Amino acid sequence: MVYGIVPPYLLARIAELDDKKFAHAARSARRALEQADPMRAARLLFSLDDDNTLVVEVGDGPNRTISDAANAETLPGMEVRSEGEEPTGDPAADEAYDGLGATFALFSEVYKRNSINGAGLPLDATVHYGEDYDNAFWDGERMVFGDGDGEIFRRFTISLSVIGHELTHGVTQYTAALEYQGQSGALNESVSDVFGALVEQYTRNQTAAEASWLIGEGLFTDEVEGTALRSMKAPGTAYNDDVLGQDPQPGHLDDYIETDDDNGGVHLNSGIPNHAFYLVAEALGANAWERAGQIWYDTLTGPLDTKATFAEFATATIEAAEARYGGSSDEADAVRAGWSGVGVVLEKSGSQTRSRSTS
Amino acid sequence: MTEARSETTAVWTILVVRTGGFAGLRREWRVSSTDEPSVDWPALIDACPWTTRYPPSRSNDRFVWRIEAVAPPRTKKATLPESSLTGSWAVLVDQVKTVTAR
């Protein structure tokens, strides 16, 4: 059994096969071509049936394009690798390509979502943005990665969780559209950390107990006293460095940071919902992308106010768990306990769940 | 004319704070106009559109810049998204970073 990302020219070739043995494959390829958006790629699952006939199943595939900004701040830069092409030899470009593929695979294979918009949107990324640029961001249309300064930060594509984080901003943009300010902004950030972590775990086939729950592991150079930028397992412990200071993320609502900076501390207070997700995943065990991840995905794609508070999001996760697994299920209990563990207390369970004001 | 003369002779303190970004790290640069008298700080400050209100950015994980220029009793403050750090803002911020790096 072989998974392949099949470019349109190969689909066309399979579609033209005139051998009875490949009739099923040819039909599948013709169907894929008929249905295909020219911008969409397909994923084919090849197998042999009981009669030793080749069977090809058509699925969704990513359509990635990586560009190189050549250390300028002009987007998109020069295209260096598109879908199906061989590696470039440039680690940043190839890590971006592979990371987008890994993130696409999580959303497609686990949550049945075809790319960022659910309809095969091409995945575009730019690497080598700016000079010594210490950042990665989602600009509303593409993922952009800096090289880091080499003193504190390495290149931002080095961490798969960073790539998953950025692509998830795109998914949030097309679903819950959480406003990037205050608590809804921290939730936007947290959702990106959650699925960024899950991309790493799914790719490495790690259980919740085996995973590091670190975001941006490997980004710091050896000069920095720290393992990553954030820890979902223990917010506030990812680094403690003479120059950078201590990781300021809170892991409990009691320590919520009120600030006008950083759109109301979206990268700080995300530690609270991050830790809630960790507690849910830890309680449920096994693979976090299955039940815990499914509940968060259902929440993100369900009815949710764009200005949702932590309490409103928590309520939505409990309702999502109850809808999928039942009101008295282990999953719903784990979600309630997870939010309780970070101080987001809900007054009732079930459809009557209403949260205390926390904003 | 009086305002312009006053601006020229005043001692300005300029604070530049960068927050946000994927890492969420805070960086800060601060200078006094007396740190580098050869720079025409009042001109750099006056060139910036302090009263402009910037719309929310569509981007996520970009830096947010807070810039303050204080020469009591005058205080000028602005918060702008990274994508708006261009033109006179970029000139002022680059000058502050250059002087503090010395």
Contacts between the chains, C-beta under 8 A, distances in Angstrom:
chain1	res1	chain2	res2	distance
A	134	B	21	6.8
A	134	B	23	7.1
A	135	B	21	4.5
A	135	B	22	5.5
A	135	B	23	7.3
A	135	B	61	6.8
A	135	B	62	7.3
A	135	B	63	6.7
A	136	B	22	4.9
A	136	B	61	6.4
A	137	B	21	7.6
A	137	B	22	6.7
A	137	B	59	5.5
A	137	B	60	6.3
A	137	B	61	4.0
A	137	B	62	4.8
A	138	B	59	6.4
A	138	B	60	4.7
A	138	B	61	6.3
A	139	B	58	7.0
A	139	B	59	4.7
A	139	B	62	7.7
A	140	B	58	3.7
A	140	B	59	6.0
A	153	B	23	7.6
A	156	B	22	7.0
A	162	B	22	6.5
A	165	B	22	7.2
A	165	B	61	7.9
A	166	B	22	7.9
A	166	B	60	7.8
A	166	B	61	7.0
A	169	B	60	4.2
A	169	B	61	7.1
A	179	B	56	7.9
A	180	B	56	6.8
A	180	B	57	7.5
A	180	B	60	6.1
A	181	B	56	7.3
A	188	B	60	6.8
A	189	B	60	7.7
A	192	B	60	7.4
A	216	B	22	7.2
A	216	B	23	7.1
A	219	B	23	7.8
A	229	B	22	7.2
A	229	B	23	5.0
A	229	B	24	7.3
A	230	B	24	7.8
A	244	B	25	6.4
A	248	B	24	7.9
A	249	B	24	7.9
A	260	B	66	7.7
A	260	B	79	7.4
A	261	B	17	6.7
A	261	B	19	3.9
A	261	B	20	7.5
A	261	B	26	6.8
A	261	B	64	6.6
A	261	B	66	6.4
A	262	B	19	4.0
A	262	B	20	4.3
A	262	B	24	6.3
A	262	B	26	7.7
A	262	B	64	5.8
A	263	B	20	6.5
A	263	B	64	6.2
A	266	B	20	7.4
A	266	B	24	7.9
A	267	B	20	6.3
A	267	B	21	7.6
A	267	B	22	7.7
A	267	B	23	7.4
A	267	B	24	2.7
A	268	B	24	6.0
